[in-house]
Amino acid sequence: MTYQALAVALNLTPPKTILQVTNALEGLMTEDVIDDRPMIAALVISKSGSGLPAVGFFECAARLGRFDGEIIGPKATAFHDAEFTAAVDFWGQR
């Protein structure tokens, strides 16, 4: 799901709907890290076609101590792949 699709699904209204989404996702990331859960925010990706979240996802994950590496490149891709799979496994059971 893209950030825009999530904004639509949540019925968010302008202004700054994507900022509203990213703020909410960063809050969820914080909660997930505190509770030692996979980050559900890994399920949301950029519309850029890369299949990855926006760089803010990686920056927030780094601030939270969950990711250590370059925010663009193979380490970021591997981190996202692992976090995405863990989130699907964890949250799909709910």
Order of alpha helices (4+ residues) and beta strands (2+ residues): alpha-alpha-alpha-alpha
